[in-house]
Amino acid sequence: MKKFYHFLLLLAALAFLTQAALAQTSGALTGLVVDDKGAPLSYGTVALLKASDASLLTGTAIDLEGKFTLKAPAPGKYLLRISAMGFANQDLAPFEVTGAGFSKDFGKTALKQDSKVLKEVTINNLRPAVDVQADKMVVSVEGTAMAAGNTAYDVLTKSPGVWVDQDGNIQLNGKQGVKLMIDGKLTYLNGKQLQTMLQGMPADNLKNLEIIANPSSKFDAEGTAGIININLKKNTMTGLNGSVYGGYQNNTKSGANGGLNLNLKQGKWSSFATVDVAQRPKKRTFTMNRIYNQEGENSYLTSSGKEEGTTFAPSARFGTDYDLNKNHSLGASVNLAHSRTNAGVNTNSTIVDPKEEGAIFNQTTTHNRGRFNSISFNAHYTGKLDTLGTTLSGDIDVARISDTSPSDYLNNRTFDYKPNTETDFFETVNPTSYQIYSAKADYARSFPSIKGKLELGAKVSYVESDNQIDFFAKEGSQRVPDANRPGDHFIYDENIYAGYTNFNATLNSRFTLQAGLRAEYTDSKGNSIPNQRVTPRSYLDWFPSVFVQQKVSDNYTIGYNYSRRIFRPRYSNLNPFRFYIDANTYAEGNPYLRPEYTNSFQVTQTFRKNYNLIIGYAHTKDDISEVPTFYPEENKMIFQQSNVESETVNATLVAPVTVSSKWNMNNNFTVAHQIYNTLVDGKTLRNAQTMLMAQISNNILLPRNFKLEVNGSYRGKGVFNVYTTKPAGWVDVAVKRSFLKEQLEVNLALTDIFRTQVMKGTSTVNGSSNMIDMYHHGQSVRLNLRYRFNKGEKFEMKRRNGSLDEVNRASGN
């Protein structure tokens, strides 16, 4: 903890250095451009004209936040002209530059929509579902009919290039090692825990998803396949406003959800509160077949089962910002999440072993009682230090996460060659907790003379993961420690110290450059208490990133980028303990796992500002992947994470098509060639496959203001380490309509209407095979209603992204 508090000195030092850096500044013309609804415009130009004859002197582009900065000209009289496609040009009042160092902030300028485009308002209602930008792909969620009644997990699994397996592990463009962020903060949870959290988060609260395959050095280096950032909705109204919603779903089991969102803007205070609650049905059916090979003889295991239950998931978010003045603000927020799952799993399996006289039958009943709790606190400062766009910001985050998942296991084993029955009953209690502390500071300064920007930052984090598992048996009605199954206690501590620099500039009219370097020092210690095994590690890594944007013509641009990234082992995967899954399956940790490192290259071509072709290559050293080990003598399988080598080559085409003024189609196609080389028993096992993924989204305006969405997705045959996955696809349909002057919104959705979102896969190692077929019953009907109320005007809220970046690894992504 002493290391963490040392970072407070770093914050103070950075603030001091920042003020010193401001000693010399030149004058600048700045402002903010918004549309007629108060939302910042992320495109357009600002031209500097002579006041006398309106001749053009220079100009600049409006950035993604709607802001502009121009270097102040020589003394004289001038005016600014603001232009944006679809809006009428607006000239600001003439002004006079009186001398060197002159600066002027023009404040907020609202553009009015051009009357010519008002006739095409239906096109605006059908905005693209996917927007490819220079450094990321943005998937719109807010306002779509598919968002109503779904969860953040549903949206994530159906995003372009994204695949989530049955354990909650995320792949992007055929590559594993994705880190998930929410409002800029990593979530620190393992695969199943992350899946639980996202399934408790309503998609109605999401604004969009940012898919960043090659992040810059400003981001944490964690995540070899890139980062997916979920942005939550932000308030844009003064006064009091909000919404209340409720919904119902059925996938042969019923569920319901509801919530309330409130926002209040008064004077210098901006506050929000969101409360959501859901009870969602949980249903899964599966079959599994295994072949164990031992010295040329095969034994066989076949099993089938189903899981049914419910998950109760309330959550809440509260936050406030206070404007000290127009350039400085302080804020704080609290996020609370709880999930309670009660589910039963019934499995029937048959074992045919040539060493036995006949077949063996297992009937296993498992009762899972998951309890997940999370509370996180963020305090932040944002300061604008001059009119050139120099900023200083700081975040401090604290999080507590607990996950207790007690389970009861009852297995009845019978034999077709003898009459007796063997019964095995035990209970597991597996409390896991995480304490997370994180702080960061970011400084940015613009250089208008070269159209450049310098960014500097530092971050420190401390994480303690405490994992314990105990086994209990029953003696009569009493629960006693199970003498045949010893428990385990594993504590993992980790400190990461990071610093970065990032610089971008416009080199000329055709090229822009962004280059950065990040350094991260990791100091960790894993302690297996029963085994008295302590594994300390310390290492320093450097992570460069380069982005070059080339404008070939007005209708053709090319972006080139490179980055190096890391994926550290999940905390739970370092625990050398054997975890019980079922009567024939275990999972075991590996304390000797090494971090994986990936070098990624990507070329993005944009045609006519709408069509994008993205080609990428990634090579991963020490890829952390699951490898199954077969034990034929026991008819058991053990899953353990190991380090392997992998390569991925991928190409993605994003091609939106406007079929008519009332029909917009978004098409995304990805082809990925995956190669895995895994060392098994001294031999290298190579697994390679070319995979196709496609997603087609249709947005159609129907008569009487109905809006129809039809989405189809397909994922072809692919590989993941020693596993091969079979093709799968699904189709979703939703209808949406607004009433009462668009205050009341009604959505009806049918998901996986052909019941084809089935997960199938196989693996073969040393002649032994494992085949699985699983369906999570995604076929459902959902009905949702939302009522919005407001009293006030538009404004721009300063909702902050915190610095929690490590929560993901407690979860596993």
Secondary structure, DSSP 8 states (H G I E B T S, - for coil): -HHHHHHHHHHHHHHHHHHHHTTS---EEEEEEE-TTS-B-SS-EEEEEETTT--EEEEEE--TTSEEEEE--SSEEEEEEEE-TTB--EE---EEE-STT--EEEEEEE--B-HHHHTTHHHHHT--SEEE-SS-EEEE-TT-GGGTT-BHHHHHHTSTTEEE-TT--EEETTEE-EEEEETTEEB--BHHHHHHHHHTSBGGGEEEEEEESS--TTS-SB-TTEEEEEEE----BSEEEEEEEEEEEESSSEEEEEEEEEEEEETTEEEEEEEEEEEEEEEEEEEEEEEEEETTEEEEEEEEEEEEEEEEEEEEEEEEEEESSSSEEEEEEEEEEEEEEEEEEEEEEEEE-TTSSS-EEEEEEEEEEEEEEEEEEEEEEEEE-STT--EEEEEEEEEEEEEE--EEEEEEEEESSS---EEEEEEEE--EEEEEEEEEEEEEEEEGGGTEEEEEEEEEEEEEEEEEEEEEEEETTEEEE-TTS--EEEEEEEEEEEEEEEEEEE-SSSEEEEEEEEEEEEEEEEEETTTTEEEEEEEEEEEEEEEEEEEEETTEEEEEEEEEEEE---TGGG---EEEEETTEEEE--TT---EEEEEEEEEEEETTTEEEEEEEEEEEEEEEEEEEEETTTTEEEEEEEEEEEEEEEEEEEEEEEEETTEEEEEEEEEEEEEEEEEETTEEEEEEEEEEEEEEEEEEE-GGG-EEEEEEEEE-SEEETTEEE--EEEEEEEEEEEETTTTEEEEEEEESTTS--EEEEEEEETTEEEEEEEE----EEEEEEEEEEEES-B-----------SHHHHHT-
